[in-house]
């Protein structure tokens, strides 16, 4: 399984970069619009904070409405500017979500591996995206809080099977240890 | 604006001008609880209510509401020393939110209320007063903001749209050309009543007016913020830049200087 440290994350970046087709994209700048969806307190903001600033806060403030962050990464000769919408998780804010996923090229749907309900909610998000978002949207499923695997309630295989059946990218992640965080953001961009 | 009910003589013995507006200068912090309770109607609500706060506190039993609130407790002002270094404040916050959520089933617990109740507690240091003030805000001042459909919020976002069109047509056209829904830039302004959006001292000054004259101060502040950033807004050319401009409005010099900011807001 994947890297646990930021250094390993950087290596993963290089690995992703190596997979990129070269030639036509040289010196190109692309914008990449991405949205994070999922139940409250599964770690959406923490994943973004880890990816954008390399930081982790044990107690991340609850997001109201949505937060907007950017991150620019160079892959080969291409500069990719991630425009990330980090949405509020509480069901009540659901009606505001379409304005964030409309026009998004990718979505990361997050659940908490220690909480079965959040996996159910992730499936609901996936269904909604498949029906309502752009038909070309790339969806990744992130089983976050992998550092708490000893309290696991959602089996890796169960999520992997679901992801395979629905054509989703899938990784278990940990915003706390940085495991697979860069990898999942970069994997959906490739 | 409604007529002031305060003394015509200020604390230094000078006659106040005829059109003096107490809120412009802000309420002294040691008087805030009493003044907010009085001018908002929370005091009357408390005394006319058929149940007491402590009675309500004994009825907390809905596990869903309890769990949802507990998740947000350590995530409310995690950098504030009063919330991190004292056990008392998170417990008080829990009580206020849980009691509120149980006595108002339509709202229950809505994320955002944690920041409002948190700031109420920091301002008043009084759990019971914070509850009655929260109840007054949510049920009287901002009806239907926090219910499941958020109808009140959506309506007020439309009102803001019309106000900007009327008072700042150039900014209005620019924002519409870029295609930013108001909900993207300003949901938090309305839901958190500027807590977690503007500097705390400025937020309390806004709340002084909010408790006194009701929700129109939110629109005044919103228009003032947008006006103060006219150049910056018009210089943006795409959605990301525009959103970033809205997000960074808290850092404007005038916004930090709460006296000046309130003057600007009350001209609107």
Interface residues (C-beta under 8 A of the other chain):
Chain A: X40 X41 X57 X58 X59 X60 X61 X62 X64 X65 X66 X67 X68 X70 X83 X88 X90 X91 X92 X93 X95 X96 X99 X100
Chain B: X68 X71 X72 X74 X75 X76 X77 X78 X110 X111 X112 X114 X115 X146 X148 X149 X150 X154 X181 X183 X184 X187 X188 X191 X192 X196 X240 X243 X244 X247
